[in-house]
């Protein structure tokens, strides 16, 4: 028995020595530091969301469905603050008007009415082409994987992509307790903004941050999530245009929106302008300053 305990004591000493050596080598210390950093990041994100909800809930809103038309949504967006651009006032005003019109049409057709056919008609009428299996972006969209994940059914094949779009379009708003059913739109300057910028092929991610009456931190928070576009502008998506032209003018329309389940978050509608004709195209839609579990894909 004494021999047994003697060996246990030796093993304990060796174990402590090994642990001390590993600590000095930084292995345990690094894991401890990573855990502390992760906890700090989570706390920071939680505080950003809490602060954001307080700011968003103070805003006056209107029900999008009750507005009933693109024109009335556009009238609401007229409250938006506009960041200074590098263009002359007249050109800036024209860009602002074009962006607010495009944003109003999107908000109405995606959230203010329930017909996917009407939405598709608006998209094609605007000049967008429907995503096809031959498009370079199709593989990245992971549609077959998400179709099975979201519906529980086997993907019916690329030849029925129209039907897949329509089904996912209709169910993406109501998945997970009506998670993405947007019902309200901010109706005062603090919750609406337009900002302009420029991106280059060498730095394609430098889109302008939202700002205005609410500061950048309140608009963006810590977490943000993007959604899935099914539509391609003429001449290709933003990255294809950027490779061709090397730089592009871009703009973001920010709007605080309310969801049926009661929370509010900013939507960031990201547009780029094609050189030559000066037209603006919707490239991406993001939800900002939301908990990670709220990032359920919205089809648009």
N, C-alpha and C positions, 0 to 999 in steps of 0.2 A: 504493500500500500504506500509506504514512504517513497519507494522508488517511483511509483506511479505519479505521486504528487510532485516529486522532484522533476520528472520529465515535463509535467504540465507547467511548472514554474519556468523551466528553461524555454519552453515553447512560447510562454507569455512574454518573457523578456525578449526573445527573438522577434516576436510579433510587434512589440512596442518599438523595437529598434528599426524594423522594416517600415513601420508606419511613419516614424520620425524621419527616416531617410527619404521616403516618398514625399513627405511634407516639405523637407528641405529642397527636394528636387522640383517642387512646384506642382506635382500632379494633383494632390488633394486640394492644395491651395487654389489652383486654377478652377477646379470644379466648384469650390466654395464661392469663388469670385463670380463665376458664371451664374450660379444660383442667385447670388445677391443682386447682380445686374438684371437678371430676368425678373426678380421680384420688384426691383425699383422701376423697371420699364412698365410692368403691369400696373403698378400703383400710379405711375404717371399717366398711363392711358386711361385708367379709371377716373382720375381727377379731370383729365381733359374732357371726357365724355360728360361727366357730371356738370362741369362748368358750361359746356356747350348746351346741354339740355336746359339749364337755367336761362341762358341767353335766348335760345330758340323759343322757349315757352312764353317769353315776354312779348313776342312778336304778334302783331295782328295778322290773321290769315283769312283766306276765303276758300270755300269748297270748290274744287276744280270742276266737278260735274255740274254744279249749280251755275257756274259761269256759262257753260253751254255752247260756247263758240270760240274759234280762234281769236276773233276780234276782241272779245272780252278778256281772254287770257293775255292778249297783247296789251290791252289797256292796263292790266295789273302790272305787267312787267315794265311799263313806262316809269314806274317808281324807282327803277334800278339806278344806283350810282354808277358813274362811268369813270374808269381810271384814265388818266391822260395818255394819249397816244402820240406817236411821232409825226402824225400827219396833220395837215391843216384842218381847222375846225369843220369846214364843209365836208371834207372826205371822212373825217372821224364821225360826223353825224350820220353820213350815209352808211358807214360800216355798222354803227350802233343800230340803226334802224333795220338793216338787213339781218343782223344777229338776233335782235329781239323778235322779229317776225318768224325767223326759223325756229327759235326756241319756243315761241308760243304755239306754233304748229305742232312741234314735237310733243309738248306737254299736253295739249288737247288730244291729239290722236293716240298718244300712249296711255294717258291716265284719265282723260275726260270723257272718253267714249269706249265702248266695249267690243267693237267689231274689228276683228283682225283683217277682214277684207278691206274695210275702210282705211285701216292703217297701211296696208300694202299699197293701196291705190295712191295714198298720199306720198309714200316713199318713191314709187315709180314716177309719179307726176313731177316730183322734185328732181328727177334725173338720176336717182340711185339705181344701181343694178343689184339684183339679188345674188347673195353669195352662192357660188357653185363649187362642186367638188374639185374642179380643175383650178380654182383660185389658190395661190400660194398660201393664203391665210387659213384655208379650210382645215388643214391638219392641226394647226395650233388651236383651233376653236374647240376641239375635243367633243364635238357634237354627239357622235355615237355613244361615247362613254357616259356623258351627262344625260342623254335620253334614257338610257337604261337605269341610271342612278335615280333620276327624278320621277320617272313614270313606273319603274319596275317591269317594263316590257322590253322585249328584244328590239333592237334598232331595225326598222323595216327596210333599210337600204337607201343608198344615195339617190336612187331614182324616185324616191318618195320624199325628198327633202322638203318640198313645199308643205306637205302634211305634217312633217316633223316640226317645222317652224311654227305652223299654226297652233299645234298642240302645246308646244313649249311656251309660245307667246301668251296663250290664254291661261296656262297653269302657273307661270312664273310669278304672277302677282299674288296668287293665293296659297302657294306652298308654304308650309311651316306657319300656320296660323295667320294667313293673309300677310305674310312677312313683307312683301314688296308692294302692297296695295296703297299707292300714294293717293291721298284724298284732299289734301290741303296745300295751298301755295301762299307763301308770305306775300303780304299786300302793303308793305311799307319799305322805305329805302334801306333800313338796317338789314333786311333779309334778302336783298336782291342786289346784284352787282355785275358789272361787265368790266373785264380787264383785257388789255392787249399786250402782245409781246411778239417775239420772233425766235424761231428755233433754227439751228444749223445742223447740217449732216454730222458734224463732229460732236454735237451735243444735243441729240434729239429729245432728251428728257427735260429740257429747261423751259417747260411751259410756265406761264405767269401764275403766281399764286393769287388766290382770291383775297380781296381786301376791300375796305369801305368803312361804313360805320362800325361794323364788326372787324376786329383785327384779324391778321393772318392766322394766329393761333386758334382763335375761336372758330374760324371757318374750317380749318384743316385738322386741328387736333393732332393726334399721333397716328391713328390707323385710318386707312382709306382703302376702298375696294372698287375695282372696275367691273363692268358688266359686258355682255356679249352682243356685238353688233353683227347683223346678218346682211348688211348692205355696204356696197362699195361705190364711192363716187366715181364719176368719169375720170379716166386717167390713173385710177388706182387709189389705194388708201394713202394715208399721210406718209408712211415710210417710203413708199414707192415714189411719191411726188418729191419727197425730200432728196432721195438719191438722184433724181433727175435735175432738180433745180438748185440743190445744195443749201438753200435756205427758204423758209416760208414764214409769212405773217400768220400768227395764230391769235386766238382769243378764247376766253372762257366766260361763260354766263353762269353765275352762281345763284342758286335759289334755295332757300330753306323750305323744305316741304314737310308735311305731316302725314304720318301713316295711319291706317285704320286702327292699328293696335295701340296708338296713343303717343308713340315717340316721334321726335322730329330730328331730321339731319339735313345737312346741305347736299344738294345735287350739284355736280360740276359738269356742265355741258361743254365739251372741248371741240372747238372748230378750227379748221385751217382754211386759208384763202388760196385759191389757185391763181398763180401769176397769169397775166394776160387778160382773162375775163373778169378777175376780181370777185368771183363768186365764193361764198362761204359754204363749207361742208361739215356736217357733224361727224367727228372722228370717234369720240369716246364719251361715255357717261360714267361718272364715278360717284360713289356715296362717300362722304367725308365724316370724320370724327364720330365713328360708330364703333361699338364693340365688335370684335372679330366674328363673333357668332352671328352677327346681323348681315354678314357678307354672303347672301344667297344670290345666285346669278339672276339678274333681270335680263330678259331677252328684249332687244330693241332693234 
